[in-house]
């Protein structure tokens, strides 16, 4: 299906439903195709974020170094508030 951006905005729910059933929806601006709605390949709930989270933990450990043994952020904020009084 081909639709203009103006028509697409007015009928977005219907176009998303069509795309979810596998139909490509082409969106035009001034008569030229600018975007395509297609069926999602994988639902977000199916994405495995564990490798990403593991990598983030390792990165955090690598940059934490000696500073990690310093005062907790809560302590720093409490001291800062005490200095203002």
VENLIN-V356584 format. One record per residue. N is the residue number from 0. PHI is phi in degrees with one decimal (* if undefined). OMEGA is omega as a letter, one per 20 degrees, with the letter a starting at -180 (NA if undefined). D_CENTER is the distance of its C-alpha to the mean C-alpha in whole Angstrom. Layout:
N_PHI_OMEGA_D_CENTER ; N_PHI_OMEGA_D_CENTER
//
This chain:
0_*_r_27 ; 1_-120.4_r_27 ; 2_-143.0_r_27 ; 3_-80.4_r_26 ; 4_-59.5_r_23 ; 5_-60.7_r_26 ; 6_-65.9_r_26 ; 7_-62.1_r_23 ; 8_-63.4_a_22 ; 9_-73.2_a_25 ; 10_-124.5_a_24 ; 11_-57.7_a_20 ; 12_-57.9_a_21 ; 13_-65.8_a_23 ; 14_-67.7_r_22 ; 15_-64.4_r_19 ; 16_-62.0_r_21 ; 17_-62.8_a_23 ; 18_-64.4_a_20 ; 19_-66.1_r_20 ; 20_-86.7_r_23 ; 21_107.8_r_23 ; 22_-86.0_r_24 ; 23_-74.1_r_23 ; 24_-119.0_r_23 ; 25_-94.7_a_23 ; 26_-113.1_a_23 ; 27_-108.9_r_25 ; 28_-129.2_a_26 ; 29_53.1_r_29 ; 30_83.7_r_30 ; 31_-111.8_r_28 ; 32_-65.9_a_25 ; 33_-117.3_a_22 ; 34_-154.5_r_19 ; 35_-138.7_r_19 ; 36_-96.5_r_18 ; 37_-134.1_r_18 ; 38_-65.6_r_18 ; 39_-66.3_a_15 ; 40_-74.8_a_16 ; 41_-147.5_r_14 ; 42_-71.2_a_13 ; 43_-57.6_a_10 ; 44_-66.8_a_13 ; 45_-92.2_a_15 ; 46_-78.0_r_13 ; 47_-91.3_a_15 ; 48_-89.7_a_13 ; 49_-59.2_r_16 ; 50_-60.4_r_17 ; 51_-63.9_a_14 ; 52_-63.7_r_15 ; 53_-62.2_r_19 ; 54_-63.2_r_18 ; 55_-64.9_r_16 ; 56_-61.8_r_19 ; 57_-63.6_r_22 ; 58_-62.4_a_20 ; 59_-61.0_r_21 ; 60_-62.7_a_24 ; 61_-69.8_a_25 ; 62_-99.2_a_25 ; 63_-66.0_r_26 ; 64_46.8_a_30 ; 65_-63.8_a_32 ; 66_-61.6_a_30 ; 67_-65.8_a_29 ; 68_-88.6_r_32 ; 69_-76.1_a_33 ; 70_-65.9_r_32 ; 71_-71.2_a_29 ; 72_-58.7_r_27 ; 73_-61.5_r_29 ; 74_-66.5_r_32 ; 75_-62.1_r_31 ; 76_-64.9_r_30 ; 77_-62.1_r_33 ; 78_-65.0_r_36 ; 79_-64.1_r_34 ; 80_-63.8_a_35 ; 81_-63.9_r_38 ; 82_-66.7_a_39 ; 83_-78.8_a_38 ; 84_-79.8_NA_41
//
